[in-house]
Amino acid sequence: MHTESPACAREGTRAATSPRSALRAFAQFAALFTLSALLIALGVLLGEHGPWYFAWIVGSAMLVLVSAAAAAWFDVQQRGRRRASARART
């Protein structure tokens, strides 16, 4: 049985609820549920050292992201300098 949402009924369209999309949503839910269970188990196993490892992982990720942003910013500045020098020569 196919049900229509109120918004779809007003617009005369049908909601996309195929078995394939339902299976995909269930698979995504199952994967996230499994990941959550693993992370909770990891937190229990680490005990009081968990916050230290969490801070280390978050800090390392921030270091990588800030480094990538700085490299991108440097690249944009270099391109601007090259364009300015090319304009000055012509």
Residue pairs with C-beta under 8 A, 6 or more apart in sequence:
2 14
2 15
2 17
3 15
3 17
4 14
4 15
5 15
8 14
8 15
42 50
43 50
46 53
